[in-house]
């Protein structure tokens, strides 16, 4: 979970007086206002605060730290292919993904010994021109290790950070964890400042990790293998190398600060009150880096950052990678145009070059309200966002795959009565768009959305129309045509059984279209929901949105009840 400004999440208060705090779980926010993804003049700077550490990395390797490669890491652990937990994702967007092993699925910062919490997400799909690294399609997830105690101040203490590199291919998921460490002369130690690992981005050989006002830079060609995985220490001593039980470690190359008063290579000026977590509205509006992604759509690839706020107004800022992508420049100026997001509780953002996708809180009127699921919102600059789909609870970082045109993400939800709930997922946003005017007759008041579907995907006259999870099949596509609701796969129209257009409870079926008959006529009401010429609305039998329930006619309520909110639209 990222830095949160305002109420609504349990905040881990730092010793910063009125300064900001690191947040953890449980979002409770109202619906966001209908405002736009508005541009603003961004005038921010990244300042390198303690030099280039390449020489220190060399000295540690000269002292006996063994080198390793990305491909060495794969295979340390085995995950599970597919989305093994409920996600809330709209099936029309063709969701896919994988799950961690059971230990990582259940790891919990509220356990007595603490636990690991996944945060940022990135992939080789945005890292290289062909989307591959070492000939493989790989993903990276950042984690922090912390402990949460409700009656302690601070409630949450973060004491270690790692990233996981994973490969999901051929029906198998292989991955490994890599501790993030600080090189010193002839040795290494834990990172100088505790890290929440809020976000991660991958470009070329570089990994960028966000930690509030701190941007950490790592190099995937400088990876180490530890020879002692039994020690909780992080060091080289007496020929033994250890990184808190990790087999793999990766040393920091450089760190940057967003603080406006930071001086080049002067760590004493790096952060307010010597804490990277001190940023945001209560700290002179210093910019926070709460999630990261890569945008390769322009001439110059950009690192995209967003800060997390409890309400609206989180700032999306773009950083050119012309120098930072391969070197360690002393300063990096942001692009001049940033964006202010109206999405509440934003946790991640990614762009396809046209749209910005933002993971955050769902509007209160969506199923599960603001707590059971996250929502992925989408907007073009200057336009108001809309919900693309619900998403797994506490969805964090997002990453755009420009090759497959898919959006990736990961969540950090804790185990509940239903079991573990963490997934790495991807969806195809374009799969939900109208095609030649054919959209979906859908109701969003069921998690993941449901679509009007002929029973058994049949096309014969008299086939009942049912409630079914959206799948993206042509059998679920419909459109208005001359006042009729036409079914794409059959060419037939929604028709009340026995022509009972004015009869409550009349079953809705497929039937050959008859433009001269008013019993097949529907039109969108003021809120978009379909209603016929007799004021009857599409209504599931028994007011249930359960799978397979027949759709019927019933007098439209005022306001329209959730179960009658059937709209023809794209996602």
C-alpha positions in Angstrom: 0.0 0.0 0.0 1.2 3.5 -0.8 1.4 6.7 1.0 -2.1 7.9 1.9 -3.0 11.5 2.6 -6.1 12.0 4.6 -8.4 9.6 6.4 -9.6 6.1 5.5 -6.6 3.8 5.7 -4.7 2.7 8.8 -1.7 5.0 8.8 1.7 4.1 10.3 2.7 7.4 11.9 6.3 8.2 11.7 8.2 10.4 14.1 7.7 13.4 12.0 5.3 15.6 14.0 2.6 16.6 11.6 4.4 15.0 8.7 2.9 12.3 6.5 2.7 8.6 7.3 3.1 5.3 5.5 -0.2 3.6 4.9 -1.3 0.0 4.9 -4.6 -1.6 4.4 -8.4 -1.1 4.5 -9.5 1.6 2.1 -12.8 3.4 3.0 -13.5 6.2 0.7 -16.6 7.8 -0.8 -17.3 7.8 -4.5 -15.0 10.1 -6.5 -16.3 13.3 -8.0 -16.9 13.4 -11.7 -14.0 15.6 -12.6 -11.4 15.2 -15.3 -7.8 13.9 -15.6 -6.7 17.5 -15.8 -3.2 18.7 -17.0 -1.1 20.9 -14.8 2.4 22.5 -15.1 4.8 20.0 -13.5 8.0 21.6 -12.3 9.7 18.8 -10.3 13.2 17.4 -10.2 14.9 14.2 -9.2 18.2 14.9 -7.4 20.9 12.3 -6.9 21.7 12.4 -3.2 24.6 10.1 -2.5 26.5 9.4 -5.6 26.9 6.6 -8.1 27.6 3.3 -6.3 29.0 1.3 -9.1 32.5 1.5 -7.6 31.1 0.2 -4.3 29.5 -2.7 -6.1 32.8 -3.5 -7.7 34.6 -3.5 -4.4 32.0 -5.9 -2.8 32.5 -8.3 -5.7 36.2 -8.0 -5.4 35.9 -9.0 -1.8 34.1 -12.2 -2.6 30.4 -11.6 -3.4 29.4 -14.0 -6.1 27.7 -12.7 -9.3 24.5 -14.1 -10.6 22.1 -13.4 -13.5 18.3 -12.9 -13.9 17.9 -16.4 -15.4 19.6 -17.9 -12.4 16.8 -16.6 -10.2 14.0 -18.2 -12.0 13.0 -21.6 -10.7 13.7 -20.9 -7.0 10.0 -21.0 -6.3 6.9 -22.4 -8.2 3.7 -20.5 -8.6 0.4 -21.5 -10.1 -0.8 -20.6 -13.6 -4.2 -19.0 -14.1 -6.3 -16.8 -11.8 -6.7 -19.1 -8.9 -8.7 -16.7 -6.8 -11.8 -14.5 -7.4 -10.8 -11.2 -8.9 -13.9 -9.2 -9.8 -12.4 -8.6 -13.3 -14.9 -8.3 -16.2 -14.7 -11.5 -18.2 -15.2 -9.6 -21.5 -11.7 -8.2 -21.0 -10.2 -11.7 -21.3 -8.5 -11.8 -17.9 -5.5 -14.1 -17.3 -2.6 -14.3 -14.9 -1.0 -16.4 -12.2 -0.7 -16.9 -8.4 2.2 -17.1 -6.0 3.0 -20.2 -4.0 1.0 -20.7 -0.8 3.6 -19.2 1.5 3.8 -15.9 -0.5 0.0 -16.0 -1.0 -0.5 -16.0 2.8 2.4 -13.9 4.0 0.9 -11.2 6.3 2.4 -8.2 8.0 0.1 -8.8 10.9 1.7 -12.1 11.8 3.8 -12.2 14.9 7.0 -12.2 12.9 5.7 -9.9 10.2 5.3 -10.7 6.6 5.8 -9.7 3.0 3.4 -7.4 1.2 3.4 -7.1 -2.6 3.3 -3.5 -4.0 4.6 -2.4 -7.4 4.5 -4.3 -10.7 6.5 -4.2 -13.9 7.3 -6.4 -16.9 9.8 -7.0 -19.6 7.0 -6.1 -22.0 7.7 -2.4 -21.3 11.4 -2.8 -20.6 12.7 -3.6 -24.0 11.8 -2.9 -27.6 10.7 -6.5 -28.3 9.2 -7.1 -24.8 11.7 -9.8 -23.9 14.6 -9.9 -21.5 17.3 -12.6 -21.9 14.9 -14.0 -24.5 12.1 -14.4 -22.0 8.8 -12.7 -21.1 9.3 -11.8 -17.4 7.6 -9.8 -14.7 8.8 -8.0 -11.6 6.9 -7.4 -8.3 8.2 -5.3 -5.5 7.5 -6.2 -1.8 8.2 -4.8 1.6 8.5 -6.8 4.8 6.8 -5.3 7.8 5.0 -5.8 11.1 1.7 -4.4 12.0 0.6 -3.9 15.6 -2.6 -1.9 16.1 -1.7 -0.4 19.5 1.9 0.5 18.7 3.3 3.8 17.4 4.0 3.5 14.6 1.6 0.8 13.9 3.6 -0.5 10.9 7.3 -0.9 10.8 8.9 -1.7 7.4 12.3 -3.3 7.8 13.3 -5.0 4.5 12.6 -4.9 0.7 12.8 -7.3 -2.2 11.7 -7.8 -5.8 10.5 -11.0 -7.4 11.3 -11.9 -11.0 8.8 -14.4 -12.5 8.2 -16.3 -15.7 4.8 -17.6 -16.6 5.1 -19.8 -19.7 4.1 -23.2 -20.9 1.6 -23.8 -18.1 4.3 -23.2 -15.5 5.1 -20.3 -13.2 8.7 -20.0 -11.9 10.0 -17.2 -9.9 12.6 -16.1 -7.3 12.9 -13.4 -4.6 15.8 -10.9 -4.7 16.8 -8.9 -1.6 17.5 -5.2 -2.2 20.7 -4.1 -0.5 23.1 -1.2 -0.1 26.7 -1.6 -1.3 29.4 -0.2 0.9 33.2 -0.4 0.6 34.1 -4.1 0.2 30.7 -5.2 1.7 27.0 -4.6 1.7 24.2 -4.0 4.2 20.5 -3.3 4.4 19.2 -0.3 2.5 20.1 3.0 4.3 16.5 4.0 4.6 13.7 1.5 5.2 11.7 1.0 2.1 8.0 0.4 1.4 8.8 -0.5 -2.2 5.6 1.3 -3.2 6.2 0.9 -7.0 8.6 -0.6 -9.5 9.3 0.1 -13.2 11.6 -1.7 -15.6 13.5 -0.2 -18.5 16.4 -1.9 -20.2 18.7 -3.2 -17.5 17.3 -0.8 -14.9 14.9 -1.3 -12.2 13.4 1.7 -10.5 11.8 1.3 -7.1 9.7 4.0 -5.5 9.8 4.8 -1.8 7.9 8.0 -1.1 10.2 10.8 -1.9 13.0 8.3 -2.8 13.7 6.8 -6.2 16.0 3.8 -6.0 17.9 2.6 -9.1 19.1 -0.9 -9.5 20.9 -2.7 -12.4 19.8 -6.2 -13.4 23.3 -7.0 -14.7 24.6 -6.5 -11.1 23.0 -9.4 -9.2 24.5 -11.5 -6.5 24.2 -15.0 -5.2 24.4 -15.5 -1.4 26.1 -18.6 0.1 24.3 -18.5 3.4 20.5 -18.5 3.4 20.1 -19.3 7.1 21.2 -15.9 8.4 18.9 -12.9 9.1 21.9 -10.6 8.7 22.8 -8.7 5.5 26.6 -8.7 5.0 29.8 -10.4 3.9 31.6 -11.8 6.8 34.2 -14.6 7.1 33.6 -15.6 3.5 29.8 -15.9 4.1 27.3 -13.8 2.2 23.8 -13.4 3.5 20.8 -11.2 2.8 18.1 -12.0 5.4 17.5 -15.6 4.3 17.5 -14.7 0.5 19.5 -16.7 -2.0 19.7 -13.7 -4.3 20.5 -10.0 -3.7 20.8 -6.9 -5.8 22.8 -3.8 -4.8 21.6 -0.2 -5.2 23.3 1.8 -8.0 21.9 5.2 -7.1 19.2 7.0 -5.2 17.3 10.1 -6.0 15.0 12.5 -4.1 12.0 14.5 -5.2 12.5 17.0 -2.3 12.9 20.5 -3.7 15.7 21.4 -1.3 17.8 18.3 -1.9 21.4 19.0 -2.9 23.4 16.8 -5.3 25.2 14.0 -3.5 24.5 15.4 -0.1 22.5 12.8 1.8 22.0 15.2 4.8 19.6 17.2 2.6 18.0 14.3 0.9 14.7 14.0 2.8 12.5 16.0 5.2 13.3 14.9 8.8 15.6 12.3 7.3 12.7 10.2 6.1 11.8 9.3 2.5 8.2 8.8 3.7 7.8 12.6 4.5 6.2 14.0 1.3 2.8 15.0 0.1 0.3 17.8 0.9 1.2 18.0 4.6 4.9 18.3 3.8 5.0 21.5 1.6 3.3 19.4 -1.2 6.6 17.7 -1.9 6.0 15.1 -4.5 5.7 11.5 -3.5 6.5 8.5 -5.8 3.8 6.0 -4.9 3.7 3.9 -8.0 5.8 3.7 -11.2 5.4 2.5 -14.8 7.0 2.9 -18.2 5.5 4.6 -21.2 7.3 3.7 -24.5 4.7 5.3 -26.8 6.6 8.5 -27.4 9.9 9.4 -29.1 11.6 9.4 -25.6 10.4 6.7 -23.3 9.2 8.0 -19.9 9.1 6.9 -16.3 5.5 7.6 -15.1 5.0 8.2 -11.4 1.8 8.8 -9.4 1.3 9.6 -5.7 -1.3 8.1 -3.6 -4.0 10.2 -1.9 -7.0 9.3 0.1 -9.1 11.6 -2.0 -8.8 13.2 -5.4 -5.8 15.3 -6.7 -3.0 12.7 -6.9 -0.3 14.0 -9.3 0.8 12.0 -12.2 4.3 13.1 -13.3 6.4 11.9 -16.3 10.2 11.7 -16.2 12.2 11.4 -19.5 14.5 8.3 -19.5 17.0 9.7 -22.0 19.7 10.0 -19.3 18.2 8.1 -16.4 17.5 5.0 -18.5 21.2 4.1 -18.7 23.2 6.5 -16.5 23.0 8.2 -13.1 22.7 11.9 -13.9 22.9 14.3 -11.0 19.5 15.7 -11.7 16.5 14.9 -13.9 13.8 17.4 -14.7 10.2 16.2 -15.1 8.3 16.7 -18.3 6.4 20.0 -18.2 2.9 18.5 -18.4 1.6 16.4 -15.5 -1.9 15.3 -14.7 -4.1 15.6 -11.6 -6.3 12.5 -11.1 -9.8 12.6 -9.7 -9.6 8.9 -8.8 -9.8 8.4 -5.0 -7.2 6.1 -3.3 -5.1 5.8 -6.5 -2.6 3.0 -6.2 -1.1 2.6 -9.6 -1.2 4.1 -13.1 0.0 3.1 -16.6 -0.6 4.5 -20.0 -0.9 3.1 -23.5 0.0 6.5 -24.9 -3.6 7.6 -25.3 -5.4 6.5 -22.1 -4.3 6.5 -18.5 -5.4 3.5 -16.5 -5.6 4.1 -12.7 -6.2 1.5 -10.0 -8.0 2.9 -7.0 -11.2 2.9 -5.0 -14.5 1.9 -6.5 -17.4 4.3 -6.5 -19.7 3.5 -3.5 -22.5 2.3 -5.7 -20.5 -0.5 -7.3 -21.0 -4.0 -5.8 -18.9 -4.4 -2.7 -18.7 -0.6 -2.3 -15.3 0.7 -1.6 -13.9 -2.3 0.3 -14.4 -5.7 -1.4 -12.7 -4.8 -4.7 -10.6 -2.2 -6.3 -11.5 -0.6 -9.6 -9.5 0.2 -12.6 -10.5 3.6 -14.0 -9.6 4.8 -17.5 -9.5 8.3 -19.0 -7.8 10.3 -21.7 -6.2 13.6 -20.5 -8.8 16.2 -20.0 -11.7 13.7 -19.8 -13.5 12.3 -16.8 -12.5 8.7 -15.9 -14.9 5.8 -16.0 -14.6 2.4 -14.4 -13.2 -0.1 -16.9 -13.6 -3.0 -14.5 -13.6 -4.0 -10.9 -10.3 -5.6 -9.9 -8.8 -7.7 -7.1 -9.0 -6.0 -3.7 -6.1 -3.6 -3.1 -4.8 -3.7 -6.6 -1.4 -1.9 -6.6 0.9 -1.2 -9.5 -0.1 -1.4 -13.1 2.0 -1.9 -16.2 1.0 -1.6 -19.9 2.2 -4.2 -22.4 2.5 -2.3 -25.8 3.0 -5.6 -27.7 0.0 -7.6 -26.6 -2.1 -4.4 -25.8 -2.8 -5.8 -22.3 -2.8 -4.2 -18.9 -1.0 -6.0 -16.0 -1.4 -5.5 -12.3 -1.0 -7.2 -8.9 -2.7 -6.9 -5.6 -1.8 -7.3 -1.9 -5.0 -8.5 -0.3 -4.6 -10.5 2.9 -6.1 -13.9 3.6 -9.7 -13.8 4.7 -12.4 -16.4 5.5 -12.5 -17.4 1.8 -8.7 -18.0 1.8 -5.8 -16.3 0.1 -6.6 -13.6 -2.5 -3.4 -12.5 -4.1 -3.0 -12.6 -7.9 -1.0 -11.2 -10.8 -3.4 -10.4 -13.5 -3.7 -9.0 -17.0 -6.6 -7.9 -19.1 -7.2 -6.7 -22.7 -9.0 -3.3 -22.5 -9.9 -3.2 -26.2 -11.8 -6.5 -25.9 -14.6 -4.7 -24.2 -15.1 -2.0 -26.9 -18.1 -2.0 -29.3 -17.4 -3.7 -32.7 -19.4 -2.2 -35.6 -22.0 -0.9 -33.1 -22.3 -4.3 -31.3 -21.9 -3.9 -27.5 -23.0 -5.7 -24.4 -26.4 -5.7 -22.7 -24.9 -5.6 -19.2 -25.6 -4.9 -15.6 -22.6 -3.9 -13.4 -24.3 -4.5 -10.0 -22.8 -8.0 -9.8 -19.0 -8.3 -9.2 -17.3 -8.5 -12.5 -20.5 -7.5 -14.4 -23.1 -9.8 -15.9 -24.3 -9.9 -19.5 -27.6 -10.8 -21.1 -27.0 -14.2 -22.7 -29.3 -16.6 -24.6 -29.6 -19.8 -22.6 -26.9 -22.3 -23.7 -25.8 -19.8 -26.4 -28.7 -21.1 -28.5 -30.1 -19.0 -31.4 -33.5 -20.6 -31.9 -36.8 -18.8 -31.6 -38.0 -19.0 -28.0 -34.6 -19.3 -26.4 -34.8 -17.7 -22.9 -32.4 -14.9 -22.2 -30.5 -15.3 -19.0 -28.1 -13.6 -16.6 -24.5 -14.8 -17.1 -21.0 -13.5 -16.3 -19.6 -11.5 -19.2 -17.2 -13.6 -21.3 -16.6 -11.5 -24.4 -18.4 -14.0 -26.7 -20.4 -12.8 -29.6 -23.4 -14.5 -28.0 -23.4 -11.7 -25.5 -23.3 -8.8 -28.1 -26.4 -6.7 -28.8 -27.3 -3.3 -30.3 -30.3 -1.0 -30.7 -31.5 -1.1 -34.3 -34.6 0.9 -35.2 -35.9 0.6 -31.7 -35.3 -3.1 -31.4 -32.6 -4.9 -29.4 -30.9 -7.2 -31.9 -28.7 -10.1 -31.0 -25.5 -10.4 -33.0 -25.0 -14.1 -33.1 -28.6 -14.9 -34.2 -29.9 -11.8 -35.8 -33.0 -12.2 -33.6 -34.6 -9.7 -31.2 -35.4 -9.6 -27.5 -39.1 -10.5 -27.4 -41.5 -11.1 -24.4 -42.9 -14.6 -24.5 -46.5 -14.7 -25.9 -46.0 -11.0 -26.9 -46.6 -10.1 -23.3 -45.0 -6.7 -23.6 -47.3 -5.2 -20.9 -47.2 -8.2 -18.6 -45.1 -8.2 -15.4 -43.0 -11.4 -15.3 -43.1 -12.1 -19.0 -40.1 -14.1 -20.0 -37.7 -12.5 -22.4 -36.7 -14.7 -25.4 -35.1 -14.6 -28.8 -37.5 -14.3 -31.7 -37.3 -13.3 -35.3 -37.3 -9.5 -35.5 -40.5 -7.8 -36.6 -40.0 -4.0 -37.0 -43.8 -3.4 -37.3 -44.6 -4.8 -33.9 -44.3 -2.7 -30.8 -43.8 -5.7 -28.4 -40.1 -5.9 -29.4 -39.5 -2.2 -29.0 -37.1 -0.9 -26.3 -35.3 2.4 -25.8 -32.7 3.6 -23.3 -34.3 5.6 -20.4 -32.7 8.7 -18.9 -30.1 6.6 -17.0 -29.4 4.4 -20.0 -31.3 1.3 -18.8 -33.5 -0.4 -21.4 -37.3 0.1 -21.0 -40.1 -0.9 -23.5 -43.0 1.1 -24.8 -45.2 0.0 -21.9 -42.8 1.2 -19.2 -41.5 -2.3 -18.5 -37.8 -2.8 -17.7 -35.6 -5.8 -18.2 -35.7 -7.5 -14.8 -34.1 -10.8 -13.6 -36.6 -13.3 -12.2 -36.8 -13.0 -8.4 -34.6 -9.9 -8.6 -31.5 -12.1 -8.7 -28.4 -11.5 -10.7 -27.3 -15.1 -10.2 -25.9 -17.2 -13.0 -28.6 -18.6 -15.3 -31.5 -16.6 -13.9 -34.1 -15.8 -16.6 -34.6 -12.2 -17.7 -38.2 -10.9 -17.6 -40.2 -7.7 -17.9 -41.3 -5.7 -14.8 -42.6 -2.2 -14.3 -39.6 0.1 -14.1 -38.9 1.5 -10.6 -38.1 5.1 -9.9 -35.2 5.4 -9.4 -34.3 2.4 -11.4 -33.4 -0.5 -9.1 -30.0 -2.1 -9.5 -31.4 -5.3 -10.9 -33.2 -3.3 -13.7 -30.0 -1.4 -14.6 -29.4 -3.1 -18.0 -27.6 -0.9 -20.4 -26.2 -1.6 -23.9 -22.6 -0.3 -23.9 -19.0 -1.1 -24.2 -16.6 -1.4 -21.3 
